[in-house]
């Protein structure tokens, strides 16, 4: 069995091969189905212990479909191609971040 190349790891999904847009859409759909509010964050050189990244825009309170969120990811990716980008989900009942996953790593073109 071959192991992954040695590199810094982040959220759980960072141990998987790069996510396709279809896989990202499925994760975002799950987030929306749970009632979580999605947001896009970016950071140039995050440390695994960094919990707060720079928010791309305000959380996407009005996002009705995963494509709404994916459009923001693409826009952030085009503006900051050399930054790490992740999607996070806020639970407005618990008042906390409940999930997050990286959707873009620099120098790889994708996650």
C-alpha positions as CSV (number, residue, x, y, z in Angstrom):
1,X,0.0,0.0,0.0
2,X,1.4,3.4,-1.0
3,X,1.2,6.3,1.5
4,X,0.5,9.9,0.6
5,X,3.5,12.2,0.1
6,X,4.8,13.9,3.2
7,X,3.1,17.3,3.5
8,X,1.3,19.4,6.0
9,X,-2.3,18.2,6.6
10,X,-5.3,20.2,7.7
11,X,-8.9,19.1,8.1
12,X,-10.0,15.5,7.7
13,X,-10.7,15.7,4.0
14,X,-7.1,16.9,3.3
15,X,-6.0,13.3,3.7
16,X,-8.0,12.4,0.6
17,X,-7.0,13.0,-3.1
18,X,-8.1,16.4,-4.4
19,X,-11.8,16.8,-4.4
20,X,-13.6,17.3,-7.8
21,X,-16.2,20.0,-8.1
22,X,-18.9,17.3,-8.0
23,X,-17.5,16.1,-4.6
24,X,-17.3,19.6,-3.3
25,X,-20.9,20.2,-4.3
26,X,-22.0,17.0,-2.4
27,X,-20.2,18.3,0.7
28,X,-21.8,21.7,0.4
29,X,-25.3,20.1,-0.2
30,X,-24.8,18.1,3.0
31,X,-23.9,21.4,4.8
32,X,-27.1,23.1,3.5
33,X,-29.2,20.1,4.3
34,X,-28.1,20.3,7.9
35,X,-29.1,24.0,8.0
36,X,-25.5,25.2,8.3
37,X,-24.6,28.6,6.9
38,X,-21.6,28.3,4.5
39,X,-18.7,30.7,4.2
40,X,-15.5,30.7,2.3
41,X,-12.1,31.5,4.0
42,X,-8.6,31.8,2.7
43,X,-5.1,31.9,4.1
44,X,-1.6,32.2,2.6
45,X,0.3,29.9,4.9
46,X,-2.0,28.4,7.5
47,X,-0.7,26.4,10.4
48,X,-2.6,23.2,11.4
49,X,-3.4,24.9,14.7
50,X,-4.9,28.0,13.1
51,X,-8.7,27.9,13.6
52,X,-9.5,31.3,12.2
53,X,-8.7,32.2,8.6
54,X,-9.5,35.4,6.6
55,X,-13.2,35.4,5.6
56,X,-13.6,35.8,1.8
57,X,-17.0,37.7,2.1
58,X,-19.7,37.7,4.7
59,X,-21.1,34.2,5.3
60,X,-23.5,33.1,2.5
61,X,-26.7,33.4,4.5
62,X,-28.8,33.4,1.3
63,X,-27.1,30.5,-0.4
64,X,-29.8,28.2,-1.6
65,X,-27.8,25.8,-3.7
66,X,-24.3,24.3,-3.6
67,X,-23.6,26.1,-6.9
68,X,-24.0,29.5,-5.1
69,X,-21.2,28.5,-2.8
70,X,-19.1,26.9,-5.5
71,X,-19.3,30.2,-7.5
72,X,-17.8,32.0,-4.5
73,X,-15.1,29.4,-4.2
74,X,-14.2,29.9,-7.8
75,X,-14.1,33.7,-7.5
76,X,-11.9,33.4,-4.4
77,X,-9.7,30.9,-6.2
78,X,-9.2,33.3,-9.1
79,X,-8.4,36.2,-6.8
80,X,-6.1,34.2,-4.6
81,X,-4.6,31.4,-6.6
82,X,-1.6,31.0,-4.2
83,X,-3.6,30.7,-1.0
84,X,-5.3,27.9,0.7
85,X,-9.1,28.1,0.5
86,X,-11.7,26.3,2.6
87,X,-15.4,26.1,3.0
88,X,-16.8,26.2,6.5
89,X,-20.3,25.7,7.9
90,X,-21.8,27.7,10.8
91,X,-24.5,26.3,13.0
92,X,-26.7,29.3,13.9
93,X,-28.3,27.4,16.8
94,X,-25.1,26.3,18.5
95,X,-23.4,29.6,17.4
96,X,-20.2,27.8,16.3
97,X,-18.4,26.4,13.3
98,X,-19.5,22.8,12.8
99,X,-17.6,21.7,9.7
100,X,-14.9,22.8,7.3
101,X,-12.9,21.3,4.4
102,X,-10.2,22.6,2.1
103,X,-11.2,23.1,-1.5
104,X,-7.9,24.6,-2.9
105,X,-4.3,24.2,-2.2
106,X,-1.8,26.5,-3.9
107,X,0.4,25.1,-6.7
108,X,-1.9,22.2,-7.3
109,X,-4.7,23.9,-9.2
110,X,-7.3,22.2,-7.1
111,X,-7.8,21.2,-3.5
